[in-house]
Amino acid sequence: MAQKGVELDRETFSCSICLDLLKDPVTTPCGHSYCMNCIKSHWDVEDHKKIYSCPQCRQRFTPRPVLLKNTMLAVLVEELKKTGLQAAPADHCYAAAEDVACDVCTGRKLKAHKSCLICLVSYCEKHLQPHYDVAQLKKHKLVEPSKNLQENVCSRHDEVMKMFCRTDQQLMCYLCSVEEHKGHDTVSAAAERAERQKKIEWSRQNIQQRIQDREKDVKLLQQQAEAINLSADKAVEDSEKIFTELIRLLEKRSSDVKQQVRSRQKSEVSRVKELQEKLEQEITELKRKDAELKKLSDTEDHNQFLHNDPSLSPLSQSKSSIHIRPLSCFEDVTAAVSEVRDKLQDVLREKQTNLSLTGTKVYVLPQPEPKTRAGFLKYSREIRLDPNTANTQLLLSEGNRKATYMYHQQSYSSHADRFTEFSQVLSRESLTGRCYWEVKRRGGGVSVAVAYKNISRTGGSNESVFGRNDKSWALDCFQNSSTFWCDKVHTPISRPLSSRVGVYLDHSAGILSFYSVSDNMTLLRRVQTTFTQPLYAGLRFYDYFPFSSPGATAELCKLK
């Protein structure tokens, strides 16, 4: 009974992967515990799927969980070791379902240590000992444990197959060689192995030489990448210095213009005030004179009136030298500054075009993204699909604006631009500047994408699938959900998706946005990057269950 208790304790604190006591125990989010290295190795195998599962309950996790050591469980395992329970055979010595079991053991079988090609039996270390001690058994051929020993036995004669028929290219026993294979080119299995071993060695030498060549190529590419990085860093550093100097020059020029305007303002205001004071003095003198004349006019003494008549001393006439300048007297300054700005913009745009030809992009005054559908429609483009790129599962219609996923292949002529493995098609028009278009979809899964023209067209690898490489971006649309793909990385989108998808591109600013179009424009995904080539609109239909649907359509909409 005590031993059963020991066995139970060991199972409780054992890793279900290696079947041994837990080492550096960690616990998954579903509550199961494993050795740190065991679960890491298990998940490393699943890395390519980006979905990680528990080996016991099969619960899936995305992304890969961060594992932390279970301190309490580690202490308990250490206490278990101190009790001496390790004296019992370790569980990892027993054969699991995936292991080769010892054919001699009874009850719970141990793992096989070797298999004998003569005995056609697998042995654990204990039952293998006679093969090391008995002279006749020492001559037997021992190999790594194999579940396929019976494949070495002739099903007709129940004999070990030690011969090989080169005529029929198959293993056989000696009796087969003198009966049904009589007259054939037969040799021993060992001789055939030796012959093929030579070919394998030659192939390995060839592969190793190719590995060396590729390693040299990789080293050269690494050196090239380092040179590119150094050159780019220097270009960034130098351009920052130049732009800093340019900014300082503009700031200084701005300060000079400001100073000149203020100086001119001061002189003009001083001139106006001086004239204003003279006029006010003249007005005062005229008012005084007018009062004297009024007083004279009111007198009743004729002699006094004639004596003081102003005609006897006429009023001096003054000429006004006032020049009223228009209020736009400083508009010439604004016009001059505007002219400088326009010339600078023209220079920067010209340089941007030249740099774009060499794969470098300079952002110049990026425009804000529209907020309404009416705003997007100002940049709408008439786009048509290129029949020379369409996969043979696609039927183009509506003036090459509509693609339909067909059950039977279409009879297209051979063309180098055609997608051969995936149900995809690209637009005929290249896209630069600011563009907007909409795709209306119906039926199964459809990808709305953009791609460079040099995306791969052949082969079943990710290099030719929209969104699974660095030459394309794709929004995978299903019935009620969507996923954004870029350079093999996918991002699920939680926002609702309509049957119409809008795509906005600002090529020079490196902005790509996907919208769900209904009564409102709902942003699904926005990307900020650097586009080094013109882009082409793309459509892809899912051609595997459960997303495939013959008859599914996607149409580049006519936008007014």
Buried (B, 14 or more C-beta within 10 A) or exposed (E): EEEEEBEEBBEEBBBBBBBBBBBBBBBBEBEBBBBBBBBEEBBEEBEEEEEBBBBBEEEEBEEBBEBEEBEEBBEBBEEBEEEEBEEEEBBBEBBEEEBBBBBBBEEEBBBBBBBBBEBBBBBBEEBBEEBEEEEEBEEBEBEEBBEEBEEBBBEEBEBBBBBBBBEEEEBBBBBBBEEEBEEBEBBEBEEBEEEEEEEEEEEEEEEEEEEEEEEEEEEEEEEEEEEEEEEEEEEEEEEEEEEEEEEEEEEEEEEEBEEEEEEEEEEEEEEEEEBEEBEEEEEEEEEEEEEEEEEBEEEEEEEEEEEBEEEEEEEEEEEEEEEEEEEEEEEEBEEEEEEEEEEEEEEBBEEBEEEBEEEBBBEEEEEEBBEEBEBBBEBBBEBBBBBBBBBBBBBBEBEBBBBBBBEEEBEBEEEEEBBBBBBBBBBBBBBBEBBBBBBBBEBBBBBBBBBBEEBBBEEEEEBBBBBBBEBBBBBBBBEEBBBBBBEEEBEEBEEEBBEBBBBBBBBBBBBBBBBBBEEEBBBBBEBEBEBEBBBBBBBBBBBEEEBBBBEBBBBBBEBE
